[in-house]
Amino acid sequence: MKMKQEHFDYMKKEINIVLEKYNDKGQLVEEYRSGNFPRADAVKDLQKRFCFDLFYGAGLVRWSCDNLYPYLNGDHIYTALKKICPIIK
């Protein structure tokens, strides 16, 4: 993984805050698993959509523009997100 550990840790902390609030009983994961979220019918990669929705929901977009995109691209960020976010089956 090309992401700096400090950036990975920050992302993990912020995403975990969202998960504690909206997925304390697994309800958010179940909504995605069952397709109960906006524009679910257009999703081609459910795991990617879930990861980036959490990324946006955690308010990491502006931070990532300042801290991640100067040295990473979206694929690198997704690699980190897959390690942080729950797996949708």
PyMOL Python script that loads the backbone (N, CA, C, O; Angstrom):
from pymol import cmd

cmd.read_pdbstr("""\
ATOM      1  N   MET A   1       0.852  -1.182   0.000  1.00  0.00           N
ATOM      2  CA  MET A   1       0.000   0.000   0.000  1.00  0.00           C
ATOM      3  C   MET A   1       0.891   1.237   0.000  1.00  0.00           C
ATOM      4  O   MET A   1       1.851   1.333   0.765  1.00  0.00           O
ATOM      5  N   LYS A   2       0.556   2.168  -0.865  1.00  0.00           N
ATOM      6  CA  LYS A   2       1.380   3.361  -1.030  1.00  0.00           C
ATOM      7  C   LYS A   2       1.010   4.494  -0.070  1.00  0.00           C
ATOM      8  O   LYS A   2       1.760   5.460   0.075  1.00  0.00           O
ATOM      9  N   MET A   3      -0.127   4.373   0.573  1.00  0.00           N
ATOM     10  CA  MET A   3      -0.593   5.439   1.464  1.00  0.00           C
ATOM     11  C   MET A   3       0.252   5.493   2.732  1.00  0.00           C
ATOM     12  O   MET A   3       0.621   4.467   3.304  1.00  0.00           O
ATOM     13  N   LYS A   4       0.543   6.713   3.149  1.00  0.00           N
ATOM     14  CA  LYS A   4       1.276   6.902   4.404  1.00  0.00           C
ATOM     15  C   LYS A   4       0.420   6.389   5.560  1.00  0.00           C
ATOM     16  O   LYS A   4      -0.802   6.536   5.558  1.00  0.00           O
ATOM     17  N   GLN A   5       1.075   5.792   6.531  1.00  0.00           N
ATOM     18  CA  GLN A   5       0.365   5.209   7.672  1.00  0.00           C
ATOM     19  C   GLN A   5      -0.469   6.248   8.414  1.00  0.00           C
ATOM     20  O   GLN A   5      -1.579   5.949   8.854  1.00  0.00           O
ATOM     21  N   GLU A   6       0.046   7.448   8.555  1.00  0.00           N
ATOM     22  CA  GLU A   6      -0.703   8.488   9.277  1.00  0.00           C
ATOM     23  C   GLU A   6      -1.998   8.838   8.541  1.00  0.00           C
ATOM     24  O   GLU A   6      -3.015   9.114   9.178  1.00  0.00           O
ATOM     25  N   HIS A   7      -1.970   8.828   7.221  1.00  0.00           N
ATOM     26  CA  HIS A   7      -3.176   9.114   6.446  1.00  0.00           C
ATOM     27  C   HIS A   7      -4.158   7.950   6.526  1.00  0.00           C
ATOM     28  O   HIS A   7      -5.364   8.166   6.647  1.00  0.00           O
ATOM     29  N   PHE A   8      -3.659   6.734   6.462  1.00  0.00           N
ATOM     30  CA  PHE A   8      -4.507   5.555   6.611  1.00  0.00           C
ATOM     31  C   PHE A   8      -5.193   5.571   7.979  1.00  0.00           C
ATOM     32  O   PHE A   8      -6.394   5.322   8.075  1.00  0.00           O
ATOM     33  N   ASP A   9      -4.442   5.860   9.017  1.00  0.00           N
ATOM     34  CA  ASP A   9      -4.995   5.876  10.375  1.00  0.00           C
ATOM     35  C   ASP A   9      -6.074   6.943  10.519  1.00  0.00           C
ATOM     36  O   ASP A   9      -7.088   6.714  11.177  1.00  0.00           O
ATOM     37  N   TYR A  10      -5.862   8.106   9.908  1.00  0.00           N
ATOM     38  CA  TYR A  10      -6.847   9.180   9.982  1.00  0.00           C
ATOM     39  C   TYR A  10      -8.139   8.763   9.266  1.00  0.00           C
ATOM     40  O   TYR A  10      -9.237   8.947   9.791  1.00  0.00           O
ATOM     41  N   MET A  11      -7.991   8.204   8.065  1.00  0.00           N
ATOM     42  CA  MET A  11      -9.173   7.742   7.327  1.00  0.00           C
ATOM     43  C   MET A  11      -9.933   6.690   8.125  1.00  0.00           C
ATOM     44  O   MET A  11     -11.160   6.730   8.215  1.00  0.00           O
ATOM     45  N   LYS A  12      -9.203   5.765   8.694  1.00  0.00           N
ATOM     46  CA  LYS A  12      -9.834   4.695   9.472  1.00  0.00           C
ATOM     47  C   LYS A  12     -10.601   5.267  10.663  1.00  0.00           C
ATOM     48  O   LYS A  12     -11.719   4.840  10.951  1.00  0.00           O
ATOM     49  N   LYS A  13     -10.003   6.219  11.342  1.00  0.00           N
ATOM     50  CA  LYS A  13     -10.656   6.839  12.494  1.00  0.00           C
ATOM     51  C   LYS A  13     -11.955   7.527  12.086  1.00  0.00           C
ATOM     52  O   LYS A  13     -12.978   7.363  12.750  1.00  0.00           O
ATOM     53  N   GLU A  14     -11.923   8.288  11.010  1.00  0.00           N
ATOM     54  CA  GLU A  14     -13.101   9.035  10.566  1.00  0.00           C
ATOM     55  C   GLU A  14     -14.200   8.097  10.044  1.00  0.00           C
ATOM     56  O   GLU A  14     -15.381   8.322  10.309  1.00  0.00           O
ATOM     57  N   ILE A  15     -13.826   7.078   9.324  1.00  0.00           N
ATOM     58  CA  ILE A  15     -14.817   6.118   8.818  1.00  0.00           C
ATOM     59  C   ILE A  15     -15.419   5.313   9.955  1.00  0.00           C
ATOM     60  O   ILE A  15     -16.612   5.010   9.936  1.00  0.00           O
ATOM     61  N   ASN A  16     -14.619   4.966  10.933  1.00  0.00           N
ATOM     62  CA  ASN A  16     -15.147   4.224  12.088  1.00  0.00           C
ATOM     63  C   ASN A  16     -16.161   5.042  12.868  1.00  0.00           C
ATOM     64  O   ASN A  16     -17.090   4.480  13.447  1.00  0.00           O
ATOM     65  N   ILE A  17     -16.003   6.349  12.894  1.00  0.00           N
ATOM     66  CA  ILE A  17     -17.002   7.216  13.548  1.00  0.00           C
ATOM     67  C   ILE A  17     -18.348   7.076  12.838  1.00  0.00           C
ATOM     68  O   ILE A  17     -19.390   6.961  13.483  1.00  0.00           O
ATOM     69  N   VAL A  18     -18.315   7.088  11.513  1.00  0.00           N
ATOM     70  CA  VAL A  18     -19.550   6.920  10.728  1.00  0.00           C
ATOM     71  C   VAL A  18     -20.146   5.535  10.962  1.00  0.00           C
ATOM     72  O   VAL A  18     -21.355   5.398  11.145  1.00  0.00           O
ATOM     73  N   LEU A  19     -19.303   4.520  10.955  1.00  0.00           N
ATOM     74  CA  LEU A  19     -19.793   3.155  11.162  1.00  0.00           C
ATOM     75  C   LEU A  19     -20.390   2.967  12.553  1.00  0.00           C
ATOM     76  O   LEU A  19     -21.394   2.271  12.705  1.00  0.00           O
ATOM     77  N   GLU A  20     -19.791   3.574  13.558  1.00  0.00           N
ATOM     78  CA  GLU A  20     -20.342   3.470  14.917  1.00  0.00           C
ATOM     79  C   GLU A  20     -21.718   4.109  14.994  1.00  0.00           C
ATOM     80  O   GLU A  20     -22.590   3.635  15.722  1.00  0.00           O
ATOM     81  N   LYS A  21     -21.908   5.182  14.246  1.00  0.00           N
ATOM     82  CA  LYS A  21     -23.177   5.907  14.292  1.00  0.00           C
ATOM     83  C   LYS A  21     -24.264   5.227  13.461  1.00  0.00           C
ATOM     84  O   LYS A  21     -25.413   5.154  13.898  1.00  0.00           O
ATOM     85  N   TYR A  22     -23.920   4.728  12.268  1.00  0.00           N
ATOM     86  CA  TYR A  22     -24.924   4.225  11.334  1.00  0.00           C
ATOM     87  C   TYR A  22     -24.907   2.715  11.120  1.00  0.00           C
ATOM     88  O   TYR A  22     -25.777   2.178  10.434  1.00  0.00           O
ATOM     89  N   ASN A  23     -23.937   2.032  11.696  1.00  0.00           N
ATOM     90  CA  ASN A  23     -23.847   0.586  11.475  1.00  0.00           C
ATOM     91  C   ASN A  23     -23.624  -0.163  12.781  1.00  0.00           C
ATOM     92  O   ASN A  23     -23.025  -1.239  12.783  1.00  0.00           O
ATOM     93  N   ASP A  24     -24.096   0.391  13.885  1.00  0.00           N
ATOM     94  CA  ASP A  24     -23.844  -0.224  15.193  1.00  0.00           C
ATOM     95  C   ASP A  24     -24.457  -1.614  15.309  1.00  0.00           C
ATOM     96  O   ASP A  24     -23.979  -2.436  16.091  1.00  0.00           O
ATOM     97  N   LYS A  25     -25.510  -1.884  14.540  1.00  0.00           N
ATOM     98  CA  LYS A  25     -26.146  -3.212  14.563  1.00  0.00           C
ATOM     99  C   LYS A  25     -26.062  -3.878  13.182  1.00  0.00           C
ATOM    100  O   LYS A  25     -26.785  -4.835  12.903  1.00  0.00           O
ATOM    101  N   GLY A  26     -25.191  -3.374  12.338  1.00  0.00           N
ATOM    102  CA  GLY A  26     -25.041  -3.940  11.003  1.00  0.00           C
ATOM    103  C   GLY A  26     -26.075  -3.471   9.998  1.00  0.00           C
ATOM    104  O   GLY A  26     -26.156  -4.012   8.896  1.00  0.00           O
ATOM    105  N   GLN A  27     -26.874  -2.465  10.365  1.00  0.00           N
ATOM    106  CA  GLN A  27     -27.966  -2.033   9.513  1.00  0.00           C
ATOM    107  C   GLN A  27     -27.494  -1.370   8.216  1.00  0.00           C
ATOM    108  O   GLN A  27     -28.139  -1.537   7.180  1.00  0.00           O
ATOM    109  N   LEU A  28     -26.409  -0.637   8.246  1.00  0.00           N
ATOM    110  CA  LEU A  28     -25.914   0.004   7.027  1.00  0.00           C
ATOM    111  C   LEU A  28     -25.411  -1.041   6.036  1.00  0.00           C
ATOM    112  O   LEU A  28     -25.706  -0.965   4.843  1.00  0.00           O
ATOM    113  N   VAL A  29     -24.669  -1.993   6.520  1.00  0.00           N
ATOM    114  CA  VAL A  29     -24.186  -3.082   5.663  1.00  0.00           C
ATOM    115  C   VAL A  29     -25.372  -3.819   5.057  1.00  0.00           C
ATOM    116  O   VAL A  29     -25.351  -4.158   3.874  1.00  0.00           O
ATOM    117  N   GLU A  30     -26.394  -4.068   5.845  1.00  0.00           N
ATOM    118  CA  GLU A  30     -27.570  -4.785   5.343  1.00  0.00           C
ATOM    119  C   GLU A  30     -28.317  -3.967   4.295  1.00  0.00           C
ATOM    120  O   GLU A  30     -28.831  -4.535   3.331  1.00  0.00           O
ATOM    121  N   GLU A  31     -28.388  -2.654   4.459  1.00  0.00           N
ATOM    122  CA  GLU A  31     -29.036  -1.806   3.453  1.00  0.00           C
ATOM    123  C   GLU A  31     -28.324  -1.929   2.110  1.00  0.00           C
ATOM    124  O   GLU A  31     -28.971  -2.035   1.068  1.00  0.00           O
ATOM    125  N   TYR A  32     -27.014  -1.914   2.133  1.00  0.00           N
ATOM    126  CA  TYR A  32     -26.251  -2.053   0.888  1.00  0.00           C
ATOM    127  C   TYR A  32     -26.379  -3.461   0.335  1.00  0.00           C
ATOM    128  O   TYR A  32     -26.556  -3.645  -0.869  1.00  0.00           O
ATOM    129  N   ARG A  33     -26.292  -4.432   1.186  1.00  0.00           N
ATOM    130  CA  ARG A  33     -26.397  -5.834   0.752  1.00  0.00           C
ATOM    131  C   ARG A  33     -27.736  -6.084   0.057  1.00  0.00           C
ATOM    132  O   ARG A  33     -27.801  -6.825  -0.923  1.00  0.00           O
ATOM    133  N   SER A  34     -28.795  -5.469   0.565  1.00  0.00           N
ATOM    134  CA  SER A  34     -30.130  -5.682   0.003  1.00  0.00           C
ATOM    135  C   SER A  34     -30.479  -4.685  -1.104  1.00  0.00           C
ATOM    136  O   SER A  34     -31.554  -4.779  -1.696  1.00  0.00           O
ATOM    137  N   GLY A  35     -29.587  -3.732  -1.392  1.00  0.00           N
ATOM    138  CA  GLY A  35     -29.838  -2.760  -2.451  1.00  0.00           C
ATOM    139  C   GLY A  35     -30.767  -1.644  -2.049  1.00  0.00           C
ATOM    140  O   GLY A  35     -31.383  -1.006  -2.902  1.00  0.00           O
ATOM    141  N   ASN A  36     -30.876  -1.400  -0.750  1.00  0.00           N
ATOM    142  CA  ASN A  36     -31.767  -0.371  -0.229  1.00  0.00           C
ATOM    143  C   ASN A  36     -31.009   0.938   0.006  1.00  0.00           C
ATOM    144  O   ASN A  36     -30.872   1.389   1.143  1.00  0.00           O
ATOM    145  N   PHE A  37     -30.518   1.541  -1.080  1.00  0.00           N
ATOM    146  CA  PHE A  37     -29.818   2.821  -1.014  1.00  0.00           C
ATOM    147  C   PHE A  37     -30.027   3.524  -2.352  1.00  0.00           C
ATOM    148  O   PHE A  37     -30.356   2.873  -3.344  1.00  0.00           O
ATOM    149  N   PRO A  38     -29.839   4.851  -2.396  1.00  0.00           N
ATOM    150  CA  PRO A  38     -30.111   5.603  -3.623  1.00  0.00           C
ATOM    151  C   PRO A  38     -29.314   5.103  -4.829  1.00  0.00           C
ATOM    152  O   PRO A  38     -28.118   4.830  -4.734  1.00  0.00           O
ATOM    153  N   ARG A  39     -29.999   4.992  -5.952  1.00  0.00           N
ATOM    154  CA  ARG A  39     -29.423   4.604  -7.244  1.00  0.00           C
ATOM    155  C   ARG A  39     -28.731   3.238  -7.205  1.00  0.00           C
ATOM    156  O   ARG A  39     -27.758   3.016  -7.926  1.00  0.00           O
ATOM    157  N   ALA A  40     -29.219   2.342  -6.383  1.00  0.00           N
ATOM    158  CA  ALA A  40     -28.634   0.999  -6.251  1.00  0.00           C
ATOM    159  C   ALA A  40     -28.691   0.242  -7.572  1.00  0.00           C
ATOM    160  O   ALA A  40     -27.814  -0.571  -7.864  1.00  0.00           O
ATOM    161  N   ASP A  41     -29.713   0.505  -8.362  1.00  0.00           N
ATOM    162  CA  ASP A  41     -29.876  -0.220  -9.622  1.00  0.00           C
ATOM    163  C   ASP A  41     -28.764   0.083 -10.632  1.00  0.00           C
ATOM    164  O   ASP A  41     -28.570  -0.684 -11.574  1.00  0.00           O
ATOM    165  N   ALA A  42     -28.038   1.179 -10.453  1.00  0.00           N
ATOM    166  CA  ALA A  42     -26.976   1.565 -11.386  1.00  0.00           C
ATOM    167  C   ALA A  42     -25.580   1.113 -10.938  1.00  0.00           C
ATOM    168  O   ALA A  42     -24.596   1.347 -11.640  1.00  0.00           O
ATOM    169  N   VAL A  43     -25.496   0.474  -9.784  1.00  0.00           N
ATOM    170  CA  VAL A  43     -24.190   0.112  -9.220  1.00  0.00           C
ATOM    171  C   VAL A  43     -23.619  -1.120  -9.919  1.00  0.00           C
ATOM    172  O   VAL A  43     -24.288  -2.142 -10.074  1.00  0.00           O
ATOM    173  N   LYS A  44     -22.359  -0.985 -10.336  1.00  0.00           N
ATOM    174  CA  LYS A  44     -21.672  -2.113 -10.977  1.00  0.00           C
ATOM    175  C   LYS A  44     -20.748  -2.829  -9.996  1.00  0.00           C
ATOM    176  O   LYS A  44     -20.550  -4.040 -10.101  1.00  0.00           O
ATOM    177  N   ASP A  45     -20.190  -2.098  -9.055  1.00  0.00           N
ATOM    178  CA  ASP A  45     -19.280  -2.677  -8.063  1.00  0.00           C
ATOM    179  C   ASP A  45     -19.759  -2.235  -6.680  1.00  0.00           C
ATOM    180  O   ASP A  45     -19.457  -1.130  -6.229  1.00  0.00           O
ATOM    181  N   LEU A  46     -20.503  -3.108  -6.024  1.00  0.00           N
ATOM    182  CA  LEU A  46     -21.129  -2.769  -4.745  1.00  0.00           C
ATOM    183  C   LEU A  46     -20.110  -2.434  -3.666  1.00  0.00           C
ATOM    184  O   LEU A  46     -20.309  -1.483  -2.911  1.00  0.00           O
ATOM    185  N   GLN A  47     -19.027  -3.192  -3.578  1.00  0.00           N
ATOM    186  CA  GLN A  47     -18.025  -2.923  -2.555  1.00  0.00           C
ATOM    187  C   GLN A  47     -17.391  -1.551  -2.747  1.00  0.00           C
ATOM    188  O   GLN A  47     -17.184  -0.810  -1.787  1.00  0.00           O
ATOM    189  N   LYS A  48     -17.089  -1.228  -3.988  1.00  0.00           N
ATOM    190  CA  LYS A  48     -16.486   0.079  -4.272  1.00  0.00           C
ATOM    191  C   LYS A  48     -17.456   1.202  -3.918  1.00  0.00           C
ATOM    192  O   LYS A  48     -17.061   2.200  -3.315  1.00  0.00           O
ATOM    193  N   ARG A  49     -18.711   1.042  -4.289  1.00  0.00           N
ATOM    194  CA  ARG A  49     -19.723   2.057  -3.983  1.00  0.00           C
ATOM    195  C   ARG A  49     -19.834   2.245  -2.477  1.00  0.00           C
ATOM    196  O   ARG A  49     -19.860   3.374  -1.987  1.00  0.00           O
ATOM    197  N   PHE A  50     -19.901   1.135  -1.740  1.00  0.00           N
ATOM    198  CA  PHE A  50     -20.010   1.202  -0.283  1.00  0.00           C
ATOM    199  C   PHE A  50     -18.811   1.915   0.325  1.00  0.00           C
ATOM    200  O   PHE A  50     -18.966   2.797   1.170  1.00  0.00           O
ATOM    201  N   CYS A  51     -17.620   1.532  -0.107  1.00  0.00           N
ATOM    202  CA  CYS A  51     -16.393   2.142   0.433  1.00  0.00           C
ATOM    203  C   CYS A  51     -16.361   3.642   0.181  1.00  0.00           C
ATOM    204  O   CYS A  51     -16.072   4.421   1.089  1.00  0.00           O
ATOM    205  N   PHE A  52     -16.657   4.047  -1.048  1.00  0.00           N
ATOM    206  CA  PHE A  52     -16.589   5.475  -1.353  1.00  0.00           C
ATOM    207  C   PHE A  52     -17.759   6.248  -0.755  1.00  0.00           C
ATOM    208  O   PHE A  52     -17.613   7.436  -0.465  1.00  0.00           O
ATOM    209  N   ASP A  53     -18.902   5.621  -0.561  1.00  0.00           N
ATOM    210  CA  ASP A  53     -19.983   6.288   0.163  1.00  0.00           C
ATOM    211  C   ASP A  53     -19.564   6.561   1.609  1.00  0.00           C
ATOM    212  O   ASP A  53     -19.846   7.633   2.146  1.00  0.00           O
ATOM    213  N   LEU A  54     -18.899   5.606   2.233  1.00  0.00           N
ATOM    214  CA  LEU A  54     -18.388   5.833   3.589  1.00  0.00           C
ATOM    215  C   LEU A  54     -17.327   6.933   3.593  1.00  0.00           C
ATOM    216  O   LEU A  54     -17.295   7.772   4.494  1.00  0.00           O
ATOM    217  N   PHE A  55     -16.481   6.922   2.603  1.00  0.00           N
ATOM    218  CA  PHE A  55     -15.441   7.941   2.441  1.00  0.00           C
ATOM    219  C   PHE A  55     -16.069   9.337   2.378  1.00  0.00           C
ATOM    220  O   PHE A  55     -15.647  10.252   3.085  1.00  0.00           O
ATOM    221  N   TYR A  56     -17.090   9.483   1.517  1.00  0.00           N
ATOM    222  CA  TYR A  56     -17.781  10.767   1.404  1.00  0.00           C
ATOM    223  C   TYR A  56     -18.551  11.084   2.675  1.00  0.00           C
ATOM    224  O   TYR A  56     -18.537  12.224   3.141  1.00  0.00           O
ATOM    225  N   GLY A  57     -19.221  10.091   3.237  1.00  0.00           N
ATOM    226  CA  GLY A  57     -20.001  10.289   4.452  1.00  0.00           C
ATOM    227  C   GLY A  57     -19.151  10.699   5.644  1.00  0.00           C
ATOM    228  O   GLY A  57     -19.630  11.372   6.556  1.00  0.00           O
ATOM    229  N   ALA A  58     -17.900  10.292   5.632  1.00  0.00           N
ATOM    230  CA  ALA A  58     -16.979  10.657   6.717  1.00  0.00           C
ATOM    231  C   ALA A  58     -16.382  12.048   6.511  1.00  0.00           C
ATOM    232  O   ALA A  58     -15.602  12.523   7.337  1.00  0.00           O
ATOM    233  N   GLY A  59     -16.749  12.695   5.413  1.00  0.00           N
ATOM    234  CA  GLY A  59     -16.251  14.052   5.158  1.00  0.00           C
ATOM    235  C   GLY A  59     -14.793  14.097   4.753  1.00  0.00           C
ATOM    236  O   GLY A  59     -14.087  15.050   5.084  1.00  0.00           O
ATOM    237  N   LEU A  60     -14.335  13.089   4.046  1.00  0.00           N
ATOM    238  CA  LEU A  60     -12.913  12.986   3.715  1.00  0.00           C
ATOM    239  C   LEU A  60     -12.553  13.539   2.340  1.00  0.00           C
ATOM    240  O   LEU A  60     -11.383  13.497   1.960  1.00  0.00           O
ATOM    241  N   VAL A  61     -13.512  14.052   1.589  1.00  0.00           N
ATOM    242  CA  VAL A  61     -13.230  14.487   0.220  1.00  0.00           C
ATOM    243  C   VAL A  61     -12.247  15.648   0.194  1.00  0.00           C
ATOM    244  O   VAL A  61     -11.214  15.565  -0.469  1.00  0.00           O
ATOM    245  N   ARG A  62     -12.544  16.699   0.886  1.00  0.00           N
ATOM    246  CA  ARG A  62     -11.648  17.865   0.868  1.00  0.00           C
ATOM    247  C   ARG A  62     -10.281  17.508   1.443  1.00  0.00           C
ATOM    248  O   ARG A  62      -9.245  17.882   0.894  1.00  0.00           O
ATOM    249  N   TRP A  63     -10.295  16.777   2.557  1.00  0.00           N
ATOM    250  CA  TRP A  63      -9.035  16.344   3.180  1.00  0.00           C
ATOM    251  C   TRP A  63      -8.204  15.525   2.201  1.00  0.00           C
ATOM    252  O   TRP A  63      -6.987  15.691   2.120  1.00  0.00           O
ATOM    253  N   SER A  64      -8.863  14.640   1.457  1.00  0.00           N
ATOM    254  CA  SER A  64      -8.126  13.798   0.513  1.00  0.00           C
ATOM    255  C   SER A  64      -7.523  14.619  -0.619  1.00  0.00           C
ATOM    256  O   SER A  64      -6.427  14.314  -1.088  1.00  0.00           O
ATOM    257  N   CYS A  65      -8.220  15.646  -1.058  1.00  0.00           N
ATOM    258  CA  CYS A  65      -7.671  16.516  -2.108  1.00  0.00           C
ATOM    259  C   CYS A  65      -6.394  17.196  -1.633  1.00  0.00           C
ATOM    260  O   CYS A  65      -5.446  17.358  -2.401  1.00  0.00           O
ATOM    261  N   ASP A  66      -6.374  17.586  -0.382  1.00  0.00           N
ATOM    262  CA  ASP A  66      -5.198  18.261   0.182  1.00  0.00           C
ATOM    263  C   ASP A  66      -4.087  17.297   0.562  1.00  0.00           C
ATOM    264  O   ASP A  66      -2.909  17.636   0.447  1.00  0.00           O
ATOM    265  N   ASN A  67      -4.441  16.100   1.014  1.00  0.00           N
ATOM    266  CA  ASN A  67      -3.449  15.207   1.604  1.00  0.00           C
ATOM    267  C   ASN A  67      -3.128  13.942   0.810  1.00  0.00           C
ATOM    268  O   ASN A  67      -1.999  13.453   0.863  1.00  0.00           O
ATOM    269  N   LEU A  68      -4.090  13.412   0.086  1.00  0.00           N
ATOM    270  CA  LEU A  68      -3.869  12.137  -0.588  1.00  0.00           C
ATOM    271  C   LEU A  68      -3.577  12.274  -2.078  1.00  0.00           C
ATOM    272  O   LEU A  68      -2.631  11.674  -2.590  1.00  0.00           O
ATOM    273  N   TYR A  69      -4.388  13.060  -2.766  1.00  0.00           N
ATOM    274  CA  TYR A  69      -4.232  13.138  -4.215  1.00  0.00           C
ATOM    275  C   TYR A  69      -2.910  13.751  -4.686  1.00  0.00           C
ATOM    276  O   TYR A  69      -2.527  13.518  -5.832  1.00  0.00           O
ATOM    277  N   PRO A  70      -2.202  14.515  -3.867  1.00  0.00           N
ATOM    278  CA  PRO A  70      -0.876  14.947  -4.333  1.00  0.00           C
ATOM    279  C   PRO A  70       0.093  13.786  -4.586  1.00  0.00           C
ATOM    280  O   PRO A  70       1.048  13.940  -5.347  1.00  0.00           O
ATOM    281  N   TYR A  71      -0.138  12.630  -3.959  1.00  0.00           N
ATOM    282  CA  TYR A  71       0.788  11.515  -4.163  1.00  0.00           C
ATOM    283  C   TYR A  71       0.094  10.175  -4.452  1.00  0.00           C
ATOM    284  O   TYR A  71       0.777   9.172  -4.664  1.00  0.00           O
ATOM    285  N   LEU A  72      -1.243  10.137  -4.465  1.00  0.00           N
ATOM    286  CA  LEU A  72      -1.993   8.906  -4.726  1.00  0.00           C
ATOM    287  C   LEU A  72      -3.056   9.155  -5.790  1.00  0.00           C
ATOM    288  O   LEU A  72      -3.353  10.297  -6.142  1.00  0.00           O
ATOM    289  N   ASN A  73      -3.622   8.058  -6.293  1.00  0.00           N
ATOM    290  CA  ASN A  73      -4.790   8.183  -7.159  1.00  0.00           C
ATOM    291  C   ASN A  73      -5.953   7.402  -6.530  1.00  0.00           C
ATOM    292  O   ASN A  73      -5.810   6.820  -5.454  1.00  0.00           O
ATOM    293  N   GLY A  74      -7.090   7.399  -7.205  1.00  0.00           N
ATOM    294  CA  GLY A  74      -8.278   6.745  -6.664  1.00  0.00           C
ATOM    295  C   GLY A  74      -8.100   5.261  -6.391  1.00  0.00           C
ATOM    296  O   GLY A  74      -8.684   4.732  -5.446  1.00  0.00           O
ATOM    297  N   ASP A  75      -7.300   4.583  -7.207  1.00  0.00           N
ATOM    298  CA  ASP A  75      -7.058   3.155  -6.982  1.00  0.00           C
ATOM    299  C   ASP A  75      -6.318   2.907  -5.677  1.00  0.00           C
ATOM    300  O   ASP A  75      -6.615   1.948  -4.965  1.00  0.00           O
ATOM    301  N   HIS A  76      -5.364   3.760  -5.362  1.00  0.00           N
ATOM    302  CA  HIS A  76      -4.626   3.619  -4.105  1.00  0.00           C
ATOM    303  C   HIS A  76      -5.547   3.862  -2.918  1.00  0.00           C
ATOM    304  O   HIS A  76      -5.469   3.168  -1.904  1.00  0.00           O
ATOM    305  N   ILE A  77      -6.416   4.850  -3.055  1.00  0.00           N
ATOM    306  CA  ILE A  77      -7.353   5.160  -1.972  1.00  0.00           C
ATOM    307  C   ILE A  77      -8.330   4.008  -1.783  1.00  0.00           C
ATOM    308  O   ILE A  77      -8.660   3.650  -0.652  1.00  0.00           O
ATOM    309  N   TYR A  78      -8.790   3.431  -2.874  1.00  0.00           N
ATOM    310  CA  TYR A  78      -9.706   2.294  -2.785  1.00  0.00           C
ATOM    311  C   TYR A  78      -9.037   1.099  -2.111  1.00  0.00           C
ATOM    312  O   TYR A  78      -9.683   0.388  -1.341  1.00  0.00           O
ATOM    313  N   THR A  79      -7.779   0.871  -2.382  1.00  0.00           N
ATOM    314  CA  THR A  79      -7.046  -0.217  -1.721  1.00  0.00           C
ATOM    315  C   THR A  79      -7.089  -0.033  -0.208  1.00  0.00           C
ATOM    316  O   THR A  79      -7.317  -0.988   0.535  1.00  0.00           O
ATOM    317  N   ALA A  80      -6.868   1.192   0.240  1.00  0.00           N
ATOM    318  CA  ALA A  80      -6.923   1.480   1.676  1.00  0.00           C
ATOM    319  C   ALA A  80      -8.348   1.306   2.203  1.00  0.00           C
ATOM    320  O   ALA A  80      -8.552   0.735   3.275  1.00  0.00           O
ATOM    321  N   LEU A  81      -9.318   1.793   1.456  1.00  0.00           N
ATOM    322  CA  LEU A  81     -10.716   1.683   1.895  1.00  0.00           C
ATOM    323  C   LEU A  81     -11.142   0.230   2.066  1.00  0.00           C
ATOM    324  O   LEU A  81     -11.877  -0.096   2.998  1.00  0.00           O
ATOM    325  N   LYS A  82     -10.682  -0.646   1.168  1.00  0.00           N
ATOM    326  CA  LYS A  82     -11.043  -2.065   1.287  1.00  0.00           C
ATOM    327  C   LYS A  82     -10.504  -2.671   2.572  1.00  0.00           C
ATOM    328  O   LYS A  82     -11.077  -3.629   3.089  1.00  0.00           O
ATOM    329  N   LYS A  83      -9.418  -2.130   3.093  1.00  0.00           N
ATOM    330  CA  LYS A  83      -8.854  -2.628   4.360  1.00  0.00           C
ATOM    331  C   LYS A  83      -9.603  -2.062   5.565  1.00  0.00           C
ATOM    332  O   LYS A  83      -9.566  -2.641   6.651  1.00  0.00           O
ATOM    333  N   ILE A  84     -10.273  -0.945   5.378  1.00  0.00           N
ATOM    334  CA  ILE A  84     -10.950  -0.257   6.475  1.00  0.00           C
ATOM    335  C   ILE A  84     -12.416  -0.649   6.577  1.00  0.00           C
ATOM    336  O   ILE A  84     -12.917  -0.898   7.673  1.00  0.00           O
ATOM    337  N   CYS A  85     -13.100  -0.705   5.454  1.00  0.00           N
ATOM    338  CA  CYS A  85     -14.552  -0.867   5.428  1.00  0.00           C
ATOM    339  C   CYS A  85     -14.976  -2.324   5.541  1.00  0.00           C
ATOM    340  O   CYS A  85     -14.244  -3.225   5.131  1.00  0.00           O
ATOM    341  N   PRO A  86     -16.180  -2.554   6.107  1.00  0.00           N
ATOM    342  CA  PRO A  86     -16.729  -3.906   6.137  1.00  0.00           C
ATOM    343  C   PRO A  86     -16.920  -4.450   4.721  1.00  0.00           C
ATOM    344  O   PRO A  86     -17.118  -3.685   3.776  1.00  0.00           O
ATOM    345  N   ILE A  87     -16.861  -5.747   4.586  1.00  0.00           N
ATOM    346  CA  ILE A  87     -17.054  -6.376   3.288  1.00  0.00           C
ATOM    347  C   ILE A  87     -18.535  -6.614   3.043  1.00  0.00           C
ATOM    348  O   ILE A  87     -19.246  -7.129   3.906  1.00  0.00           O
ATOM    349  N   ILE A  88     -18.989  -6.234   1.862  1.00  0.00           N
ATOM    350  CA  ILE A  88     -20.367  -6.461   1.458  1.00  0.00           C
ATOM    351  C   ILE A  88     -20.378  -7.697   0.577  1.00  0.00           C
ATOM    352  O   ILE A  88     -19.671  -7.751  -0.430  1.00  0.00           O
ATOM    353  N   LYS A  89     -21.171  -8.685   0.946  1.00  0.00           N
ATOM    354  CA  LYS A  89     -21.244  -9.934   0.156  1.00  0.00           C
ATOM    355  C   LYS A  89     -22.577 -10.035  -0.524  1.00  0.00           C
ATOM    356  O   LYS A  89     -22.837 -11.007  -1.233  1.00  0.00           O
TER     357      LYS A  89
END
""", "prot")
cmd.dss("prot")
cmd.show_as("cartoon", "prot")
cmd.util.cbc("prot")
cmd.orient("prot")
